[in-house]
Amino acid sequence: MRIVIWWDRDPARGAIAWTLSVLRAVEQPAPTHLGEYTKALAARLEKQENFLIEADRIISAAGKSAIDLRGTVKVANGRMWRRQVWIPQDGGKFIVLVITGSMGDRQRLDTLFGAVLETIDLSDTPSLLARRQDNLNRGKALLASLQPAKAQNVLYGEPRWFLFTYQGLEVGFMCVVESPQLRDGVEGFRIRTWTVLRLPSQPIRHAESEMFCSADFKTEQWTESLLLGAGPAAERLAEKVSRQDDAISGFLTRGANQRPCRKTIPAGMLQQYLPKPLGMILPRLVDLDKPEAYAFALYTPAQDDFDVRTFTVGAREEITVGTKRLQALRATDRPAEDAEEAVLWLDEKGGLLRMQTAEGCIMESAPLQEIAKRFPEAADIAKKATP
């Protein structure tokens, strides 16, 4: 599971030139001999990640003996250079550092990675992991306390509209519709969203999603589609996923290509797992009077893996929404451990008033009438945005 990721872009093409990730892995049973374990690890990584190991050795990193793997990894348009270092912790746990970049840049990236290894310090890891576990325990307790009717009781009866601004420009809007639903004889709730986004120097984005969650939270389904650009050059991405108890399955589509995703939620994670539709209304389910953090396991189809989402309740402050001065509660939401957190301002019931991403995009509650004046397509969405 990733903890954090950094990347750099090619200034000419805008594509990601290299990535540096820190991950956490657990190996059971715990390896007793690093040399023997290295061979088994290399064989597994070649099979699971298309990581062809060209050299392996035992080095010193963070004051410990660690596994150092170098080689190439298969990507859509060829192969890229990769280096991984596995630093053992107690109980079969590893901190894993991974750098990946172009073959032509391997020498520079190897030097950069070497500098990282010389300065890495894991002395704070136990306290950070303990805090993370406290947040997960708090999230687990919240999920266990939710009664079947709780989620449906906080749903909005009318569509909600939000205006996006970026660097002072109005760049798009979003509509959210929530409603109870009986699907295939199962009681639950449905959430639908429509988004149009026109960021400067980027293709226009049209996104639509539909999510369903049963009242007992054991069943969930969601479909999401994204159209990037317009006309013949537009690219369509989609995902369709369903879950029953601990079994997740679905597929992702990009253009004419489709690949499956399938995962079983580990038994120890199941009580910490946050269904995607429930995550949409999470701020309305937590205790906003207590400044605490809640963490949850969630599934990411693109990685076909689990990550940790952390929602933190903060302090109250006064903000301006449109022309109104309002009292709001400030919170932060980190959708994954390798993602930047967004700042949210909520009303007294946890309803979203404003959200600001790390990139500076602002999403603010606004009336449909105002949005439709700027974006005529909002009127067409309003016709189908009924609970």
Secondary structure, DSSP 8 states (H G I E B T S, - for coil): -EEEEEEEE-TTT-SEEEEEEEEEEE-SS--S-HHHHHHHHHHHHHHHH-EEEEEEEEEEETTEEEEEEEEEEEETTEEEEEEEEEEE-GGGEEEEEEEEE-GGGHHHHHHHHHHHHHH---TTHHHHHHHHHHHHHHHHHHHHH--HHHHHHT--SS-EEEEEEETTEEEEEEEEEEEEEEETTEEEEEEEEEEEE--TTS--EEEEEEEEEETTSSEEEEEEEEEESSGGG-EEEEEEEEEETTEEEEEEEETTEEEEEEEE--TTTGGGB--HHHHHTGGGTS-TTS--EEEEEEEETTTTEEEEEEEEEEEEEEEEETTEEEEEEEEEEESSTTS--EEEEE-TTS-EEEEE-TTSEEEEE--HHHHHHH-THHHHHHHH---
